[in-house]
Amino acid sequence: MTEYPYNAKRRYKKWTDDEIRILKAYYGILPHHVIARLLDRSPYGVLMKAYKLGLKSDCPRGRIPKLLAKYIEKYYENRIKRYADL
């Protein structure tokens, strides 16, 4: 176990191998806030861990026009189906 000076406690729970595997599988496919809910983590924590692992996301950010929203959902559904066997 890691030694912390002055009895300092960790402010976050340690990432498990399973959580990292899920993050690598779905980062870039699902928005980070959805992954955060799946893993019971904060959205910022998911972003920081992905950054530290060197993961890149092609997930759109910001507001999406309603016309494009259903096409984007279909795109993500198809990509999720490909990764479902992990």
Phi and psi restraints in degrees (value plus and minus 20) as a CYANA .aco file:
   2 THR   PHI     -92.8   -52.8
   2 THR   PSI     116.9   156.9
   3 GLU   PHI    -107.5   -67.5
   3 GLU   PSI     109.8   149.8
   4 TYR   PHI    -131.7   -91.7
   4 TYR   PSI     116.9   156.9
   5 PRO   PHI     -90.5   -50.5
   5 PRO   PSI     126.5   166.5
   6 TYR   PHI      38.0    78.0
   6 TYR   PSI      14.1    54.1
   7 ASN   PHI      36.0    76.0
   7 ASN   PSI      13.3    53.3
   8 ALA   PHI     -89.2   -49.2
   8 ALA   PSI     122.7   162.7
   9 LYS   PHI    -126.4   -86.4
   9 LYS   PSI     132.1   172.1
  10 ARG   PHI     -89.2   -49.2
  10 ARG   PSI     116.2   156.2
  11 ARG   PHI    -109.1   -69.1
  11 ARG   PSI     -26.4    13.6
  12 TYR   PHI    -157.3  -117.3
  12 TYR   PSI     139.5   179.5
  13 LYS   PHI    -104.0   -64.0
  13 LYS   PSI     128.2   168.2
  14 LYS   PHI     -88.4   -48.4
  14 LYS   PSI     121.9   161.9
  15 TRP   PHI     -94.2   -54.2
  15 TRP   PSI     110.8   150.8
  16 THR   PHI    -108.8   -68.8
  16 THR   PSI     145.0   185.0
  17 ASP   PHI     -82.0   -42.0
  17 ASP   PSI     -58.1   -18.1
  18 ASP   PHI     -84.9   -44.9
  18 ASP   PSI     -61.3   -21.3
  19 GLU   PHI     -84.3   -44.3
  19 GLU   PSI     -60.2   -20.2
  20 ILE   PHI     -86.5   -46.5
  20 ILE   PSI     -59.0   -19.0
  21 ARG   PHI     -82.8   -42.8
  21 ARG   PSI     -63.0   -23.0
  22 ILE   PHI     -85.2   -45.2
  22 ILE   PSI     -62.6   -22.6
  23 LEU   PHI     -80.9   -40.9
  23 LEU   PSI     -65.0   -25.0
  24 LYS   PHI     -85.1   -45.1
  24 LYS   PSI     -54.6   -14.6
  25 ALA   PHI     -92.8   -52.8
  25 ALA   PSI     -58.3   -18.3
  26 TYR   PHI    -126.8   -86.8
  26 TYR   PSI     -30.6     9.4
  27 TYR   PHI     -88.9   -48.9
  27 TYR   PSI     107.8   147.8
  28 GLY   PHI      76.8   116.8
  28 GLY   PSI     -35.9     4.1
  29 ILE   PHI    -121.8   -81.8
  29 ILE   PSI     -68.7   -28.7
  30 LEU   PHI    -125.3   -85.3
  30 LEU   PSI     130.7   170.7
  31 PRO   PHI     -81.7   -41.7
  31 PRO   PSI     130.0   170.0
  32 HIS   PHI     -81.4   -41.4
  32 HIS   PSI     -51.0   -11.0
  33 HIS   PHI     -90.9   -50.9
  33 HIS   PSI     -48.0    -8.0
  34 VAL   PHI     -92.8   -52.8
  34 VAL   PSI     -61.7   -21.7
  35 ILE   PHI     -82.8   -42.8
  35 ILE   PSI     -58.8   -18.8
  36 ALA   PHI     -80.3   -40.3
  36 ALA   PSI     -61.6   -21.6
  37 ARG   PHI     -86.5   -46.5
  37 ARG   PSI     -59.3   -19.3
  38 LEU   PHI     -81.8   -41.8
  38 LEU   PSI     -58.9   -18.9
  39 LEU   PHI    -115.4   -75.4
  39 LEU   PSI     -21.3    18.7
  40 ASP   PHI      37.5    77.5
  40 ASP   PSI      29.5    69.5
  41 ARG   PHI    -147.8  -107.8
  41 ARG   PSI     149.2   189.2
  42 SER   PHI    -101.5   -61.5
  42 SER   PSI     131.0   171.0
  43 PRO   PHI     -78.4   -38.4
  43 PRO   PSI     -58.6   -18.6
  44 TYR   PHI     -84.4   -44.4
  44 TYR   PSI     -59.3   -19.3
  45 GLY   PHI     -82.4   -42.4
  45 GLY   PSI     -59.0   -19.0
  46 VAL   PHI     -85.3   -45.3
  46 VAL   PSI     -64.4   -24.4
  47 LEU   PHI     -81.7   -41.7
  47 LEU   PSI     -62.6   -22.6
  48 MET   PHI     -88.2   -48.2
  48 MET   PSI     -60.6   -20.6
  49 LYS   PHI     -86.3   -46.3
  49 LYS   PSI     -60.3   -20.3
  50 ALA   PHI     -82.3   -42.3
  50 ALA   PSI     -60.8   -20.8
  51 TYR   PHI     -82.5   -42.5
  51 TYR   PSI     -64.9   -24.9
  52 LYS   PHI     -85.4   -45.4
  52 LYS   PSI     -50.3   -10.3
  53 LEU   PHI    -104.4   -64.4
  53 LEU   PSI     -27.4    12.6
  54 GLY   PHI      57.9    97.9
  54 GLY   PSI       5.7    45.7
  55 LEU   PHI    -103.2   -63.2
  55 LEU   PSI     123.7   163.7
  56 LYS   PHI    -134.7   -94.7
  56 LYS   PSI     127.9   167.9
  57 SER   PHI    -141.3  -101.3
  57 SER   PSI     113.7   153.7
  58 ASP   PHI    -126.1   -86.1
  58 ASP   PSI      -3.6    36.4
  59 CYS   PHI     -91.9   -51.9
  59 CYS   PSI     110.2   150.2
  60 PRO   PHI     -85.0   -45.0
  60 PRO   PSI     125.9   165.9
  61 ARG   PHI    -135.0   -95.0
  61 ARG   PSI     139.5   179.5
  62 GLY   PHI      63.1   103.1
  62 GLY   PSI    -185.7  -145.7
  63 ARG   PHI     -99.9   -59.9
  63 ARG   PSI     118.3   158.3
  64 ILE   PHI    -130.0   -90.0
  64 ILE   PSI     110.2   150.2
  65 PRO   PHI     -78.8   -38.8
  65 PRO   PSI     121.7   161.7
  66 LYS   PHI     -78.0   -38.0
  66 LYS   PSI     -52.9   -12.9
  67 LEU   PHI     -82.7   -42.7
  67 LEU   PSI     -57.2   -17.2
  68 LEU   PHI    -104.9   -64.9
  68 LEU   PSI     -38.6     1.4
  69 ALA   PHI     -77.6   -37.6
  69 ALA   PSI     -64.9   -24.9
  70 LYS   PHI     -89.5   -49.5
  70 LYS   PSI     -52.7   -12.7
  71 TYR   PHI     -88.7   -48.7
  71 TYR   PSI     -57.1   -17.1
  72 ILE   PHI     -87.3   -47.3
  72 ILE   PSI     -59.9   -19.9
  73 GLU   PHI     -80.1   -40.1
  73 GLU   PSI     -63.4   -23.4
  74 LYS   PHI     -82.9   -42.9
  74 LYS   PSI     -59.1   -19.1
  75 TYR   PHI     -80.4   -40.4
  75 TYR   PSI     -66.9   -26.9
  76 TYR   PHI     -87.9   -47.9
  76 TYR   PSI     -57.2   -17.2
  77 GLU   PHI     -81.0   -41.0
  77 GLU   PSI     -62.4   -22.4
  78 ASN   PHI     -85.4   -45.4
  78 ASN   PSI     -59.6   -19.6
  79 ARG   PHI     -89.6   -49.6
  79 ARG   PSI     -56.7   -16.7
  80 ILE   PHI     -86.0   -46.0
  80 ILE   PSI     -58.8   -18.8
  81 LYS   PHI     -80.5   -40.5
  81 LYS   PSI     -56.4   -16.4
  82 ARG   PHI     -86.4   -46.4
  82 ARG   PSI     -53.4   -13.4
  83 TYR   PHI    -113.5   -73.5
  83 TYR   PSI     -19.8    20.2
  84 ALA   PHI     -86.5   -46.5
  84 ALA   PSI     -41.3    -1.3
  85 ASP   PHI    -104.8   -64.8
  85 ASP   PSI     -18.0    22.0
